[in-house]
Amino acid sequence: MPFLKSVSLKPGAGDGYPFTVPVVRALETLAFPTDVTFLVGENGSGKSTLLEAIAAAAKLPAVGSESVERDATLTPARMLAKRLRLTWRSRTHRGFFLRAEDFFGFTKYVARMRADTLQEIRDVTDEYRAQDRSDKALGLRLMPLTTTLAAMEQRYGVDLDASSHGQSFLKLFESRFVAGGLYLLDEPEAPLSPQSQLALIAMMAGMLAEGAQFIIATHSPILLAFPGATIYSCDRAPIEAVPYDELDHVTLTREFLASPATFIRHLMPGV
């Protein structure tokens, strides 16, 4: 059963952004009746703002960025969070909030930290060999560095270059998962190939067996197909639950895949 039952807007919400966003202005109570809930909508619809505000109100830790309390880009979300009322079936402090944009910065940070650690290992080794010092002394000096490196690679993998963002994302997600957690993900499909999105679905299914709850903002027709999920459209105010087959994202994708040449001819006359 979901930990977070619903979120509602308290009376007397503020003026200006983000309270002028249609889905926020029209928000009364948004229920989370299933373990997986999706927020879908065009960019600017307010789905990410709402998700960020829920994360701030729930005081979830952020992965790959500054804390939710300090991140300057989350200032509007924190303003909205103060006006939200969260209703819990069972309060959990486990889980995390993750934005795809933060993940890309995080992989660069981890890759740089790994490179720095490897360079320090080389420098220490060269220093001790130049001084002809004992292998035992060298081993003692290297131990904390090699331990840090091993822990880093076990948790995040070895290759964090752009070519492996998808695998790094899944590795990061898997390493941070704990049973009984609430997971708020903003466009997790961004670093993932279609095949990796299917892997994420399988991973989520396994996590549900461990008592997890997911609230996800996404554009992905693949992720949106998760069985039994509640799907809310933020293109409508107030937010409405929409069946999978009636989603604009799904119907457009199906129509395009059925006849891509038709769309291309319309977009690029003469091609």
N, C-alpha and C positions, 0 to 999 in steps of 0.2 A: 504493500500500500504506500502511496506517496507520503513523504514527510510533510511537504508544503501543500496544504489543501487549497489555498486561494490567496490572492492579493487584491486589495481594494484601495481606492483613493480616498483619503480622509477629507471631510468637508473643509472648505476654505483653502483650497490649493492656491499656490502662488500665481503671479502674472509673469508673462514673458516665457521665453524658452526655458525648459522643455514643456511647460504647461500649455503652450499654444499648439503643440503637436496634436492633430485630431484624435488619434487613438488614446492619448493621455487625457485630453480634455473630456472625452466621452467615457473614460474608464469609470466603472462602478465597482463590480466585482468580477475578477477573472479566476475561474476555478481550474484546478489541476486534478481532474478525476482519474487520470491514468499515470503510470510510472514514467511515461515518455510524452512530453508535450513539445510541439513545434510551433514556433512563431515564424510566419512566412509573409513576405511582402516586398515591394520594390524598395530600392535604396531611398532613404528619406521617409519611409512610412512610419518609423518610430519603433520598429521591432528591437533594434539593438539598444536604443535608449531605454526601453522598458526592461530589457534583460539586464542591462548594466545597473539599473536602479534596484532591481530585485536582488542582485548580487551584493550591492552596497547595504541594502536593508537587512539582508540575511547575514552580513558580516563574513562573507566567504573570502578565503585567501585567493589572491590572483596568482596565476602561473605565468611566468615569463615577462612580468612587468613590475612596475612599482605597485605597492599595496593599493587597494581600492580607496583607502582613506587619504592617500597622498597624490595619486595620479592626477595631474592637472587636466588631462583629457576627460576625466570622469566627473568633473565639477558639476555639470548639469545633472548627471545621474545621481549624485549625492544629494542635490537639491530635491529631486523627485523622491528619492528614498525616504527623506524625512516626512513626506506626506503619504507614504504607503503604509498600509496595515497588512501585515503578513499573518495568516491564520495557519497554525501548525497542527497536524495530527499527532506528530511526535517530533520535537525539536532535535535537530542534528547540527553539530558543528563540524561535521566531516564533509569532505568534498572540496571543490574549487570552482573558480570562474576563469574561463580562458577565452581570449579573443585571438582569432587567427593572426591579426596584425601584430600582436605582442609575441606570438610564437616565432615569427620570422626574426624579430630582434633578439629573442632569447637564444635561438640556434646560433646566431653570430656570436653572442656573448659566450656561450658554452664552448664553441669552436675556438674562440680566442683564448679562453681560460685553459683549454686542453693544450693548445700550442705553446702557451707560456709555461705550463708545467713541464712539457717535453723539453723545452729549451733549458729550463732550470736544471733538469736531470742531466742534460748534456754538459752544461756549464760546470756542475758539481763534479761530474765524472772526469772532465778534462782537468779541473783544478787538482783533484786528488792524484790523478796519474802524473801530472806535471811535478807534483811534490813527492812522488813515489811513496805515498802514504798507504797504509795497510788496507786490504780489501774489507776487513772487518769495520774499520772506521768509515770507509766509504759506504758500506751497507747500512750502517746506523744513520748516516746523514741522508741517504736516499730513501730510507724506509717510509717516512711521512709523505714524501713526494710520490712514490710509487703506489702507496695506499690510496692517496687522493686520486691519482690517475685511474687506478683500477675501479674505484667506486664510481667515478664519473662515467667511465666507459660502460660499466655494467648498467648504469641507470639510463644513459642517454644514447649509447651506441658509440661507435668509433668514428663513423663518417657523418659529419654534420654539414657537408657542403650542400649547395643549392640542389644538386642532382638527387639528393636523398631526403629532401624535406618531408616527403610523405612517410617514409619509414621512421624518420626521427620523430615526427609528430605522434605516430602510433606508439613508438617506444616511450616517449615522454608520458603520453596518456596512460599507458599500461603501468609505468613505474609509479605514477602518482595515485593510482586507484586504490581506495580502501573500501572495505565492505561498509554498507550503511551510509553512503555519502550522497550529497546533493551536488549535481554537476550542471553548471550553467555554461554553455558553449555558444560562442558567437561565430557563425559561419565556419565551422570546423572543416568543411569541404575544401576550403581555399588551398591548402597544401596537398590535397589528396587526389590521386588519380581515381577514375571510376572503380578500379579493382580495390584500391585502398579504402574507398568509401564502403565497399562491401565488407572489407575486413573490420572497419569501425562498427558496422552494424552487428557483426558477429561478436565483437568485443563488448558492445553495449548489452547484447542479449545475455552474455555471461555475467556481466555486472548486475543485471536485474535479478539474477538468481542469488546474488549476494546482498540484495536489499537496496540497490541504488535507485535514485530518481534523476531524470534528465529533463532539463528545459533548454531547448536549442533553437536559436535563430538561424535560419538557413534558406538558401535558394535551391538546394539540391533535390531534384525529383527522386534520386536514389535514396537518400537518407529519409525523405518524407514518406517512403513506402514502408517504414518500420511497422510491423504488424501491431494493431491495437492502439497506435498512438493517437493522441488528440492533436488536431491541427487547427491553429487559429490564424485567420487572415488579418493582418494589420493594414491591408489596403482598404478595409471597411471600418467605419467608425459608427457605433461601437464595434469592437473586435467580435468577429463571429467564427464559430467552428465551421469548417468546410471539409466535406469529404475529399479524399485524395483525388478521385477521378474528376472532380470539379475544379481543381486548382488551376489557375492560369498557367503556372509554371509547368504543370504536367501536360495539359492539353497542348500548349505551344510546343513543348519538346516532342510530343508524339507526332504532331502535325509536321514539324520540321523533319524528323527522322523518316517519316513516311514519304516525304517528297522534298528533299533538300534543294533540288534544282529549281523547284517552283519558288521557294523563298529567295534564292540567290538571284533569279531573274527579276524578281520584284525589287530587290534591294540594289541590284546592279544591272540596269537595263542595257541590253546589247552584249552581255556576257554569254 
